[in-house]
Amino acid sequence: MFPYTFVSTTTTPALVQLKGGQNCDFWGLIATSMEAAGAMFVKLWWGGNTTATPVLGTTLPDLTISVPTTGLVQPLDWALVHSGPLWFAVTKNNVGTDATALVTGGGVITFFLE
């Protein structure tokens, strides 16, 4: 298992591919949030058996994780295993098709992947 750390900001959200496009087993995450009001949402997409890249704001995520202003430690006892590469993005709202930028801050997100 390896940690992959990223810093989210208030710029326009973008998809980030994890682990160089290799298959990923997701073991959880640790995240901080600097949003003054409300949570931020970490959205995950697995590529599956396609070479198509998901489209932020259009393609519904496979998993959405709420990160409250107090942060989140969410390790998993068992990995979430899907085929294909894994992408993530951080948005302000929970709606699957949301692509709203964070308002007052970002956060540090560490993914645990294998």
C-alpha positions in Angstrom: 0.0 0.0 0.0 1.3 3.4 -0.9 0.2 7.0 0.1 -0.5 9.5 -2.7 -0.9 13.0 -1.4 -2.5 16.0 -3.2 -3.4 19.5 -2.3 -6.8 20.8 -3.5 -7.4 24.5 -4.1 -10.1 27.0 -4.9 -9.3 26.8 -8.7 -11.6 25.2 -11.1 -11.8 21.4 -10.2 -10.0 19.1 -12.6 -9.8 15.3 -12.9 -6.5 13.8 -11.6 -5.5 10.3 -12.6 -4.0 8.3 -9.8 -1.2 5.8 -10.0 -0.3 6.7 -13.6 -3.3 5.0 -15.1 -2.6 1.6 -13.6 -5.4 -0.5 -11.9 -5.9 0.7 -8.3 -7.2 -0.9 -5.1 -8.5 1.9 -2.9 -7.8 1.5 0.8 -9.1 4.8 2.1 -8.0 8.4 2.6 -7.1 11.0 5.1 -8.2 14.6 4.3 -8.1 18.0 5.8 -10.5 20.8 4.7 -10.0 24.5 4.9 -13.6 25.3 3.7 -15.1 27.8 6.1 -18.6 26.7 5.6 -19.7 23.2 4.7 -18.0 20.1 3.5 -15.9 19.4 0.4 -16.5 16.3 -1.7 -13.9 13.9 -3.0 -15.3 12.1 -6.1 -13.7 8.9 -7.5 -14.1 7.4 -11.0 -12.8 4.0 -12.0 -12.1 3.5 -15.7 -13.4 -0.1 -15.9 -12.9 -1.8 -19.2 -12.9 1.4 -21.2 -10.2 3.8 -22.3 -12.6 6.8 -22.0 -11.7 9.4 -19.5 -14.6 10.5 -17.3 -15.9 14.0 -17.7 -16.2 16.1 -14.6 -19.6 17.6 -14.3 -21.1 15.0 -16.7 -20.0 11.5 -15.8 -21.4 10.4 -12.5 -18.7 9.4 -10.0 -18.5 5.8 -8.7 -17.9 7.0 -5.2 -18.4 10.4 -3.4 -16.8 11.0 0.0 -17.8 13.9 2.1 -14.9 15.7 4.0 -16.3 17.9 6.8 -14.5 21.1 7.9 -13.0 19.1 10.8 -11.3 16.7 8.3 -11.7 13.0 7.8 -9.7 9.8 8.5 -11.3 7.0 6.5 -9.2 3.8 6.4 -10.9 0.7 5.0 -10.5 -2.9 6.3 -10.9 -4.2 2.8 -9.9 -2.5 -0.4 -12.4 -1.3 -3.0 -11.3 -3.1 -6.1 -12.4 -2.1 -9.6 -10.7 -2.6 -12.9 -9.0 0.2 -14.8 -7.4 3.4 -13.8 -8.7 5.7 -11.0 -9.4 9.4 -11.3 -10.5 11.9 -8.6 -11.7 15.5 -8.3 -12.7 17.7 -5.4 -15.8 19.8 -5.6 -17.9 22.0 -3.3 -21.2 20.2 -3.7 -22.4 16.6 -3.4 -24.4 16.4 -6.6 -22.8 13.8 -9.0 -22.7 16.2 -11.9 -21.3 19.2 -9.8 -18.1 20.8 -10.9 -18.2 23.8 -8.5 -14.8 25.1 -7.2 -14.1 25.2 -3.4 -14.9 28.6 -2.0 -12.6 29.5 0.9 -9.8 27.0 0.8 -8.7 23.6 -0.2 -7.3 20.7 1.7 -4.7 18.0 1.8 -5.8 14.6 0.7 -3.8 11.4 1.1 -5.1 8.4 -0.8 -4.0 4.9 0.2 -3.7 2.8 -2.9 -2.3 -0.5 -4.0 
